[in-house]
């Protein structure tokens, strides 16, 4: 008989860890300056959206008060 190769079944956690590390090696990480610039863009957009939503909330509340006669 032909010698059978021993097939070792990998643990799911080991396989997940190995595949995750392999994928992380493929990632194109931004430089520190790019990360800082993108962070600033996100913060600026968040502040703008917060102001926009606050103004919309206040105006819609006042409009609703006018319509209901409160």
N, C-alpha and C positions, 0 to 999 in steps of 0.2 A: 504494500500500500504506500501511497505517496504520503510523505510527512505533511501533516496539516500545520498551517501557520496558526499560531495562537493569536486570536483576535481579542484584543483587550477593549472591553467596552468602557468608554470614558464616563466619568461622573458628570452629571449635568452642570454642576457648579464649575468644575474644571474646564469643561468645554466652553461655557459662557465666558469665563475669565480669559481663556486663550483667545477666543474670537474678539472679545472687547479690546484687549490689548492690541491685536492685529489691526482692528479698525482705527483705534486711536493713533497708530503710527502713520496711517494714511491721511490724517487730517492736516489741512494747511492752516496752521495757527497764525493769527494776526500778530503783528509786532506790537510792542508796548504802546507806541505812539498811535497806531491804528485803533487799538482797543480803547485808549483814552478818548480819541476823537469820536468813536462810535458811542461811547458811554455818554459823552456830552450831548450828542444828537438825541439820544434816548431821553436824557433828563430834560432837555429843552422841549421836546415833543410832549412829554408827560406834563410839564408845567403849563404849556399852551393848552393842552386838552383839559386840564383841571380848571383853568380859567374859563375856557369856552363852556364847559359843562356847568360851572357855577353860575355864569351869566345866564345861560339858557334856563337853569333851574329857577333863578330869581325872577326872570322875566315871565316864565310860564306861570309861576306862582302868583305874581301880581295880575296877570291876565285872567287867571282863574278866579281870583278875588273880585276883579271887576265884573266878570260874567255872572258870578253868584251873588254879587251885591253885598259882600262881606266888608 
